[in-house]
Amino acid sequence: MSRTSYLRPPNTSPRKLLIGVRFAVWRWRFVFIALAAGIAALGVVNTLAPPPPPEVQVVAAARSLSLGAILTDGDISWRAIPTQYASGMVTDPEEVIGRTLLLATDGGAPIWESTLAQPDLSDLAPPGLAVVPIRLEGGTAQILTPGDSVDLLAVSVGDVYHLARSALVLPPRQLSSSGGGLLGGGFTGSNTSGPSTTLVAVHPDEAPGVAQAAHFGSVTAILVPHP
């Protein structure tokens, strides 16, 4: 048997093979056309699709953080945000460590400069007083002005607790300018709803109770004459 007999079946000429290939191509022509159209369309889509927007790494909360929390390394992480939306967000962790949160922040949410107290926050208070951020009920913050003297109360199951007497309302610090109210409204984070945050100066012995009440809910303020 010759070598040619191993390469193609007997009585099969190259011409017959070519005819068979042409017949197969003709029979499946619609499939080939559809595949070619799909490949062409995919190329057009990839060409016309806009590139992904540029992103920037911003500082985010590693877990849920409460109002008044003093931030440490373990409280922060990183999150990628489209650059066009990152204005006002903190990008340098050194600007966060040791700062006090003026607004509760959910885990994973970016930390905004507007939600951080200034490092020199204690300079706002008269000597011997401690500064505490609180949330006031019923829109009270909108009618108070820096320099007002208030008694701070907490209400629980019908009982009223005196938290601080003659607390001094302080000016807001590092908050955005949009909106109204004592703090200018304008927090642009994940916790924009709810009572406003107000800074008050209280006696150091009263500060822990005020901070604890602010952590669990809102505080009621009563405007009183200056002592």
Contacts in CASP RR format, 6 or more apart in sequence:
PFRMAT RR
TARGET T0000
AUTHOR 0000-0000-0000
METHOD contacts of the structure
MODEL  1
MSRTSYLRPPNTSPRKLLIGVRFAVWRWRFVFIALAAGIAALGVVNTLAP
PPPPEVQVVAAARSLSLGAILTDGDISWRAIPTQYASGMVTDPEEVIGRT
LLLATDGGAPIWESTLAQPDLSDLAPPGLAVVPIRLEGGTAQILTPGDSV
DLLAVSVGDVYHLARSALVLPPRQLSSSGGGLLGGGFTGSNTSGPSTTLV
AVHPDEAPGVAQAAHFGSVTAILVPHP
8 17 0 8 1.000
25 32 0 8 1.000
53 82 0 8 1.000
53 83 0 8 1.000
53 84 0 8 1.000
54 82 0 8 1.000
54 83 0 8 1.000
55 80 0 8 1.000
55 81 0 8 1.000
55 82 0 8 1.000
55 83 0 8 1.000
56 80 0 8 1.000
56 81 0 8 1.000
56 82 0 8 1.000
56 83 0 8 1.000
56 86 0 8 1.000
56 91 0 8 1.000
57 78 0 8 1.000
57 79 0 8 1.000
57 80 0 8 1.000
57 81 0 8 1.000
57 91 0 8 1.000
58 78 0 8 1.000
58 79 0 8 1.000
58 80 0 8 1.000
58 81 0 8 1.000
58 86 0 8 1.000
58 89 0 8 1.000
58 90 0 8 1.000
58 91 0 8 1.000
58 110 0 8 1.000
58 111 0 8 1.000
59 76 0 8 1.000
59 77 0 8 1.000
59 78 0 8 1.000
59 79 0 8 1.000
59 89 0 8 1.000
59 90 0 8 1.000
59 91 0 8 1.000
59 92 0 8 1.000
59 93 0 8 1.000
59 95 0 8 1.000
59 96 0 8 1.000
59 110 0 8 1.000
59 111 0 8 1.000
60 76 0 8 1.000
60 77 0 8 1.000
60 78 0 8 1.000
60 79 0 8 1.000
60 107 0 8 1.000
60 108 0 8 1.000
60 109 0 8 1.000
60 110 0 8 1.000
60 111 0 8 1.000
61 75 0 8 1.000
61 76 0 8 1.000
61 77 0 8 1.000
61 105 0 8 1.000
61 106 0 8 1.000
61 107 0 8 1.000
61 108 0 8 1.000
61 109 0 8 1.000
61 111 0 8 1.000
62 74 0 8 1.000
62 75 0 8 1.000
62 76 0 8 1.000
62 77 0 8 1.000
62 107 0 8 1.000
62 108 0 8 1.000
63 75 0 8 1.000
63 107 0 8 1.000
64 104 0 8 1.000
64 105 0 8 1.000
64 106 0 8 1.000
64 107 0 8 1.000
65 71 0 8 1.000
65 75 0 8 1.000
65 101 0 8 1.000
65 104 0 8 1.000
65 105 0 8 1.000
65 107 0 8 1.000
66 101 0 8 1.000
66 104 0 8 1.000
66 215 0 8 1.000
67 101 0 8 1.000
67 102 0 8 1.000
67 103 0 8 1.000
67 104 0 8 1.000
67 133 0 8 1.000
67 134 0 8 1.000
67 135 0 8 1.000
67 197 0 8 1.000
67 214 0 8 1.000
67 215 0 8 1.000
68 100 0 8 1.000
68 101 0 8 1.000
68 102 0 8 1.000
68 132 0 8 1.000
68 133 0 8 1.000
68 211 0 8 1.000
68 214 0 8 1.000
68 215 0 8 1.000
69 75 0 8 1.000
69 100 0 8 1.000
69 101 0 8 1.000
70 98 0 8 1.000
70 99 0 8 1.000
70 100 0 8 1.000
70 101 0 8 1.000
71 96 0 8 1.000
71 97 0 8 1.000
71 98 0 8 1.000
71 99 0 8 1.000
71 100 0 8 1.000
71 101 0 8 1.000
71 111 0 8 1.000
72 97 0 8 1.000
72 98 0 8 1.000
73 93 0 8 1.000
73 97 0 8 1.000
76 93 0 8 1.000
76 96 0 8 1.000
76 97 0 8 1.000
76 111 0 8 1.000
77 108 0 8 1.000
79 108 0 8 1.000
79 110 0 8 1.000
81 89 0 8 1.000
81 110 0 8 1.000
86 110 0 8 1.000
88 112 0 8 1.000
88 113 0 8 1.000
88 114 0 8 1.000
88 188 0 8 1.000
89 110 0 8 1.000
89 111 0 8 1.000
89 112 0 8 1.000
89 113 0 8 1.000
90 96 0 8 1.000
90 110 0 8 1.000
90 111 0 8 1.000
90 112 0 8 1.000
90 113 0 8 1.000
90 116 0 8 1.000
95 113 0 8 1.000
95 116 0 8 1.000
96 111 0 8 1.000
96 116 0 8 1.000
98 119 0 8 1.000
99 116 0 8 1.000
99 117 0 8 1.000
99 118 0 8 1.000
99 119 0 8 1.000
100 116 0 8 1.000
100 117 0 8 1.000
100 121 0 8 1.000
100 133 0 8 1.000
101 115 0 8 1.000
101 116 0 8 1.000
101 117 0 8 1.000
101 133 0 8 1.000
102 115 0 8 1.000
102 116 0 8 1.000
102 117 0 8 1.000
102 133 0 8 1.000
102 173 0 8 1.000
102 175 0 8 1.000
102 183 0 8 1.000
102 197 0 8 1.000
102 199 0 8 1.000
103 115 0 8 1.000
103 187 0 8 1.000
103 189 0 8 1.000
103 191 0 8 1.000
103 197 0 8 1.000
104 191 0 8 1.000
105 111 0 8 1.000
105 115 0 8 1.000
105 189 0 8 1.000
105 190 0 8 1.000
105 191 0 8 1.000
106 190 0 8 1.000
106 191 0 8 1.000
109 189 0 8 1.000
109 190 0 8 1.000
109 191 0 8 1.000
110 189 0 8 1.000
112 187 0 8 1.000
112 188 0 8 1.000
112 189 0 8 1.000
113 174 0 8 1.000
114 174 0 8 1.000
114 175 0 8 1.000
114 176 0 8 1.000
114 186 0 8 1.000
114 187 0 8 1.000
114 188 0 8 1.000
115 187 0 8 1.000
115 189 0 8 1.000
116 174 0 8 1.000
117 131 0 8 1.000
117 133 0 8 1.000
117 173 0 8 1.000
117 174 0 8 1.000
117 199 0 8 1.000
118 173 0 8 1.000
118 174 0 8 1.000
121 131 0 8 1.000
121 173 0 8 1.000
121 199 0 8 1.000
122 130 0 8 1.000
122 131 0 8 1.000
124 131 0 8 1.000
124 170 0 8 1.000
124 171 0 8 1.000
124 173 0 8 1.000
124 199 0 8 1.000
124 201 0 8 1.000
125 131 0 8 1.000
125 168 0 8 1.000
125 170 0 8 1.000
125 201 0 8 1.000
126 168 0 8 1.000
126 201 0 8 1.000
128 203 0 8 1.000
128 204 0 8 1.000
129 168 0 8 1.000
129 201 0 8 1.000
129 202 0 8 1.000
129 203 0 8 1.000
129 204 0 8 1.000
130 201 0 8 1.000
130 202 0 8 1.000
130 203 0 8 1.000
130 204 0 8 1.000
130 207 0 8 1.000
131 170 0 8 1.000
131 199 0 8 1.000
131 200 0 8 1.000
131 201 0 8 1.000
132 199 0 8 1.000
132 200 0 8 1.000
132 201 0 8 1.000
132 202 0 8 1.000
132 207 0 8 1.000
132 210 0 8 1.000
132 211 0 8 1.000
132 214 0 8 1.000
133 197 0 8 1.000
133 198 0 8 1.000
133 199 0 8 1.000
133 200 0 8 1.000
133 214 0 8 1.000
134 152 0 8 1.000
134 197 0 8 1.000
134 198 0 8 1.000
134 199 0 8 1.000
134 200 0 8 1.000
134 210 0 8 1.000
134 213 0 8 1.000
134 214 0 8 1.000
134 218 0 8 1.000
134 219 0 8 1.000
135 194 0 8 1.000
135 195 0 8 1.000
135 196 0 8 1.000
135 197 0 8 1.000
135 198 0 8 1.000
135 214 0 8 1.000
135 217 0 8 1.000
135 218 0 8 1.000
135 219 0 8 1.000
136 144 0 8 1.000
136 195 0 8 1.000
136 196 0 8 1.000
136 198 0 8 1.000
136 218 0 8 1.000
136 219 0 8 1.000
136 220 0 8 1.000
136 221 0 8 1.000
137 195 0 8 1.000
137 218 0 8 1.000
137 219 0 8 1.000
137 220 0 8 1.000
138 195 0 8 1.000
138 218 0 8 1.000
139 195 0 8 1.000
139 196 0 8 1.000
140 220 0 8 1.000
140 221 0 8 1.000
141 181 0 8 1.000
141 182 0 8 1.000
141 183 0 8 1.000
141 195 0 8 1.000
141 196 0 8 1.000
141 197 0 8 1.000
141 198 0 8 1.000
142 180 0 8 1.000
142 181 0 8 1.000
142 182 0 8 1.000
142 196 0 8 1.000
144 150 0 8 1.000
144 169 0 8 1.000
144 182 0 8 1.000
144 198 0 8 1.000
144 221 0 8 1.000
144 223 0 8 1.000
145 169 0 8 1.000
145 182 0 8 1.000
146 169 0 8 1.000
146 170 0 8 1.000
146 171 0 8 1.000
146 172 0 8 1.000
146 182 0 8 1.000
147 168 0 8 1.000
147 169 0 8 1.000
147 170 0 8 1.000
148 168 0 8 1.000
148 169 0 8 1.000
148 223 0 8 1.000
149 166 0 8 1.000
149 167 0 8 1.000
149 168 0 8 1.000
149 169 0 8 1.000
149 223 0 8 1.000
149 224 0 8 1.000
149 225 0 8 1.000
149 226 0 8 1.000
149 227 0 8 1.000
150 166 0 8 1.000
150 167 0 8 1.000
150 169 0 8 1.000
150 200 0 8 1.000
150 221 0 8 1.000
150 222 0 8 1.000
150 223 0 8 1.000
150 224 0 8 1.000
151 162 0 8 1.000
151 164 0 8 1.000
151 165 0 8 1.000
151 166 0 8 1.000
151 167 0 8 1.000
151 221 0 8 1.000
151 222 0 8 1.000
151 224 0 8 1.000
152 162 0 8 1.000
152 163 0 8 1.000
152 164 0 8 1.000
152 167 0 8 1.000
152 200 0 8 1.000
152 202 0 8 1.000
152 210 0 8 1.000
152 213 0 8 1.000
152 219 0 8 1.000
152 220 0 8 1.000
152 221 0 8 1.000
153 160 0 8 1.000
153 161 0 8 1.000
153 162 0 8 1.000
153 163 0 8 1.000
153 219 0 8 1.000
153 220 0 8 1.000
153 221 0 8 1.000
153 222 0 8 1.000
154 160 0 8 1.000
154 161 0 8 1.000
154 163 0 8 1.000
154 213 0 8 1.000
154 219 0 8 1.000
154 220 0 8 1.000
155 161 0 8 1.000
155 220 0 8 1.000
161 213 0 8 1.000
163 206 0 8 1.000
163 209 0 8 1.000
163 210 0 8 1.000
163 213 0 8 1.000
163 219 0 8 1.000
164 200 0 8 1.000
164 202 0 8 1.000
164 203 0 8 1.000
164 206 0 8 1.000
164 210 0 8 1.000
165 206 0 8 1.000
165 224 0 8 1.000
166 224 0 8 1.000
166 226 0 8 1.000
166 227 0 8 1.000
167 200 0 8 1.000
167 201 0 8 1.000
167 202 0 8 1.000
167 206 0 8 1.000
167 210 0 8 1.000
167 221 0 8 1.000
168 200 0 8 1.000
168 201 0 8 1.000
168 202 0 8 1.000
169 182 0 8 1.000
169 198 0 8 1.000
169 199 0 8 1.000
169 200 0 8 1.000
170 198 0 8 1.000
170 199 0 8 1.000
170 200 0 8 1.000
170 201 0 8 1.000
171 199 0 8 1.000
172 182 0 8 1.000
172 183 0 8 1.000
172 184 0 8 1.000
172 198 0 8 1.000
172 199 0 8 1.000
173 199 0 8 1.000
175 183 0 8 1.000
175 184 0 8 1.000
175 185 0 8 1.000
175 186 0 8 1.000
175 187 0 8 1.000
176 184 0 8 1.000
176 185 0 8 1.000
176 186 0 8 1.000
176 187 0 8 1.000
176 188 0 8 1.000
177 184 0 8 1.000
177 186 0 8 1.000
178 184 0 8 1.000
178 185 0 8 1.000
178 186 0 8 1.000
179 185 0 8 1.000
179 186 0 8 1.000
180 186 0 8 1.000
181 196 0 8 1.000
182 196 0 8 1.000
182 198 0 8 1.000
183 196 0 8 1.000
183 197 0 8 1.000
183 198 0 8 1.000
185 196 0 8 1.000
186 192 0 8 1.000
187 197 0 8 1.000
195 218 0 8 1.000
198 221 0 8 1.000
200 210 0 8 1.000
202 210 0 8 1.000
210 219 0 8 1.000
213 219 0 8 1.000
END
